[in-house]
Amino acid sequence: MGLMHQSCLVFDSGIGGMGVVQALQSLKPELVIDYLADTALYPYGEQPDDLLIERIVRLIHAAYQQLKPDIVVIACNTASTLALPAVRAALPVPIIGCVPPIRWAGRVSKTRTIGLFSTSATARRPYVQQLHADFAADCRLIVHGARQLADLAEQAFLGKTLNVDALQAELSALFAQPGGTQIDTIGLGCTHYTFLLPELASYAPQAITWLDPAPAVARHALTILEELSARAPCERLAALYLTAPPQGEADFSQAIRRLRFEKWDMFETHFLNTQSP
Ligand SMILES: N[C@H](CCC(=O)O)C(=O)O
């Protein structure tokens, strides 16, 4: 069957996964895309690993039972680098993760010095060191676990004015590290940063090739969807669930309409009423 009636659940802590939603929509407008954001626990980058792993599995499992998607995209590096195996073990459908584009950066960099912006949690994960060792061992990797960039991206998504000082402080924290002037390629290791890409590029102190994995993640998800066998068609409208109300509700409601979501709903009722795996 074609993708006409298939559905995909996209998961993130906040608005970061909306970059993957955009890419999915432009590639396959007919796909039903549901979205779950764990806004109650945002930012994931500042949460302890053991809390996150259990929570992510329970939430995605509950959303799966509610929405029965054909595929799940964990459009969050902080969640994927921690909980991909646990989510895969708990669900009977393909789970696509989103991990820092270190391999891609290793293919692209001429100076062999690559940068990575991510959350603090992702920056200290062994997953990142493993990607470096496996796919870009001949590159110097300079990582900055940025506390403020996800917040700035949330603001940008709502159409708010950029806090330029905060953005520049995060850029400096990467480029001021030893070897920073040699960086020619930077990977976005947090899905939120899609919404800051023009600002990051314009305030960076040197020419950089910026790598945003969102379109590649979307293409990968669609390839996997195409391989799935036929199922009952999904005829309903796309759902957007949050675990806590958004900051700036009017701006949020306007912003999500650009992504073709008519409204948002609280997820907690479904979450609490669903048995964990
Ligand atoms: N969007 C998430 C993280 C933002 C947060 O700290 O919650 C990621 O890709 O890592």
The ligand as an SDF file (V2000), in Angstrom:
LIG
                    3D

 10  9  0  0  0  0  0  0  0  0999 V2000
   14.9680   18.1210   21.7770 N   0  0  0  0  0  0  0  0  0  0  0  0
   15.7750   17.4600   22.7470 C   0  0  0  0  0  0  0  0  0  0  0  0
   16.2170   18.1380   23.9960 C   0  0  0  0  0  0  0  0  0  0  0  0
   15.6870   19.3630   24.6150 C   0  0  0  0  0  0  0  0  0  0  0  0
   15.5790   19.2220   26.1330 C   0  0  0  0  0  0  0  0  0  0  0  0
   16.5600   19.4550   26.8690 O   0  0  0  0  0  0  0  0  0  0  0  0
   14.4970   18.8010   26.5610 O   0  0  0  0  0  0  0  0  0  0  0  0
   16.9840   16.8030   22.0900 C   0  0  0  0  0  0  0  0  0  0  0  0
   16.9980   16.5690   20.8850 O   0  0  0  0  0  0  0  0  0  0  0  0
   17.9310   16.4690   22.7470 O   0  0  0  0  0  0  0  0  0  0  0  0
  1  2  1  0
  2  3  1  0
  2  8  1  0
  3  4  1  0
  4  5  1  0
  5  6  2  0
  5  7  1  0
  8  9  2  0
  8 10  1  0
M  END
$$$$
